[in-house]
Amino acid sequence: SVYECNITVDCGNASVLNNGSVSCSGSGYLDNCIYKCDKGFYLDGVKDRICGRLSRWIGADPICLPRDCGELPPATFGVLRCTGTTYRAICTIVCVPGYELVV
C-alpha cells in the first residue's frame, strides 16, 4: 500500500471588492481569484491572487478607484462648479446674468 500526505489549506473567502467583483476557483491550495472593476473604475493592485500553503491569499487586496475624466474647459460667460474630476463627479454651470445655457 502507498501512503500519501496531502496539504490541507483553506484561505477562506477572498475580500470583497468595492465597485468591482471577485471570481474564485475555490479557497484551497493554489486556487485563484480574479478581480475586476465596474465600469468607470480601474484596478489598483494585482488582478489575480493565489491561495498559498500558509492558508493566506498571496498579495495585497486590490482596490477599484474611479477613473479621472479630466477637467472641463471653462464656461464662456458662466461659472463651472464641479465636485471633482473623477467618475460620478457632478458639474453645474451657472450663467452670468443676461445669458442662458445652450447645450
Protein Blocks (a to p, Z undefined) as FASTA:
>chain_A
ZZdddddddebjadddehiacddfbjcehiacdddddehiacedjfbdcddfkopaedjd
dddddddebjadddehiacddfbjbehiacdddddehiacdZZ
